[in-house]
Each structure stands twice: as structure tokens, then as C-alpha cells.
């Protein structure tokens, strides 16, 4: 049989048998915050360059005068961002026209609590007053970022945002459906586990979210569980 070499390979996608449960978790982690001007934007480091994309876009939209990019490296990011997550985010933002003097880099944080604690310390050292923060993260990290910030930096007003992609577009941007589902499942577990450990404030978890989480774990999506 002849193969048409010009036919594109099918785009990676969520398997049909788990799609409804994945969409349930995807919706849960979106905080649906209305964007408004804040004193500073904070981009949380990860494997997803979309954090830098939305941080750059919102800076140009005038939502904040300062960006802090925060993040070192993790096993999942060192190949893509060998100089560190925050450093690569900064380079992207400068390429897109953000003035270098408007960007602060925090290159040591390896978890969300450190992202926020170290950013807070850096801003204090620069004597930048902060009453409100716009935190940018992966889409499925929004709820955890919000809950963590309210725990470690309770006095600031918090708005959360992500690069506005729907689930299928996000999966295509990452190129690995299983990785996305594993991360969604892991972040869902962390909502309760991290609150129990004192890392974040508690968040309500509806029954349908808990049930979808359980079915996905049972289906083998457990690589990112703690």
C-alpha cells in the first residue's frame, strides 16, 4: 500500500474514553478571574512557554508595570530550558518587546510556594510596593497557585491567568496528551494534600471533580501523584 508522505500525522488528542473526566478537571482548575490592573505580574516557571506568552501580552496590555519570572529547573524542564525557566521566560519577553528593566528574575524556586515567597522577597528588596499580584501559570495550576499565594502572601489581592487556550489547543501546544492528563490529575490531588500540609488554603472540591479524579487514577494516570 502506498503511503502519502505529505499527509500530516494526526494531532495528539485526549482519548475519547477519558475526555469527559479530563474536561471536568480542566474546568475546575480555571479560576475564571476577571483580569484587572495589578501592581506586578508573576510568571511561574514550568515546561510551558505559554506562561511567558501571556505575561508578555498582559504587560503590553498595561495590566502591570513589572514582571517577575520565577523558576529554576526541574527534571521535566531542564532539557527545554537549560539556563533555567525564569531566564528563558525573560529572554522570550525581551524578544517580544518588554523592556529589560521592567523584568525581574528569580532563578532559584523549585516549587510554587518558593515561587511566591522568593518573588515577594525580591520585590521587597527592590522596594517595589505590592498590594495586588497577577499570577500567570499553566492552565491547570491556577487553583493551586491561588491557594498557595493566599497562604504564603495573604495580604495581597490575587488574580490568576493563563494563556487562553482550550483543552485541545493546549494539548497540541504541549504535544503529549498523557503528560497533560498526568499533570492535571497531580494538581487535583495537590489541592487537598497541600492544604492538609499547610502549604495552601483549602479549596472546595465538588463531587464530580473528585469522581473524575478517581476514575483517571484508576485508569493509570498517576505519574504525578505525591
Steps between C-alpha positions, in 0.01 A plus 500: 500500500631843411541753778448867429807655658337841482212397726546654841502271801186525711525767767543370855171494686330387818359144467122501462446264793648746751416832334200587721702444818797697370272790405349494851845545658598760238197715587559461873851641491400810301425770757310710243640821647418826330827664404573840647808717550736384776823627651706213359467196275663176613571225247544158662770290339411168336548306176232721339624806309135611493561657842747742344265554206209616716728698733639690204158560349352634822801727557444654158130533589604717795385270780821542704827697484723218626539130417670250728594174332573235761633147462818295495487161331329167552556163332208583269641839392881478493520379141267768366626784718863412584581847636202490733127559455498863613803589286342357185171675576686829535676449168169433328339812651789722393480356147133602503576858595475507880770735634771310685481747788135403557587133561629346821636143503477267796708195392496272807142390570418133444137496621200731505543614861861595427392674178283733705714535812816576303316740268359681802850531646647624172233768464557613859874525436428721199260709714213439260172535691261213433131495592382286207657228285398344172634144505549325168537122487415192301120476465469209742720673760276803552306370799809371678687825431210699645472282811875508557523877464215554747692284748851644467414859398153557646500878497508539121204494263548209258389465138586186300541463124635259240556502127137481378501167316224243511587146606566363152712797396697472822565129445621575148730773633660254743493210256447228761142423612605255768732753660222758510256255662759381751571860599128583528448200728805589708392860548152388601643280773725782619202729566407291803840355593674837509219656703531215752877561521457874552645600163174651369157609612219243460296503179158344449508191278160410350394139492521477122861615512588247768330222299677597176832506684439151639412355161811647338723363774337159457568526125871536571554877491704504820851606400473840672334392824683588821 
